[in-house]
Amino acid sequence: MPLLSCENNLKQLKTLCHAYANRFGGPKSQFPTATGGAFWLTLAHTKPPLVDNTDIFKCPSNPFPSDVDSTDYLGPAGDANSLKPTDILGGCRHETGPNEAVYILIRKDSEVLRLSEKDANPYLSQLKK
């Protein structure tokens, strides 16, 4: 269940990116320019706010509380506005067993990928904490 909830959170965050672009992104409707987790946190600190429920910034599989000044999600390593639609915009790592992990990744075009650590490895350079 946490994997599905994590996917849903990433989809909601991606929707918030479009809301941000429409409201704050200027004539070119640009996404935030921050990188890493700060990319997502930009969405939490707008005036007026884009989101009331900051729980979407916390991965459901993380047992530790987070607040609006932190996020469990990886964000883009560079300016999201220069990404191609198939580039990875964000993601999260989930431990699935000893020495095993699954990554939930979301592309700029909103497609969600669920990949083993081995299969996700080529994409991880596109992300940062």
Buried (B, 14 or more C-beta within 10 A) or exposed (E): EEBEBBBBBBBBBBBBBEBBBEEBBEEEEBBBBBBBBBBBBBBBEBEEEBBEEBEBBBBBBEEEEBEEEEBBBBBBBEBBBEBEEEBBBBBBBBEEEEEEBBBBBBBBEBEBBBBEBEEBEEBBEBBBE
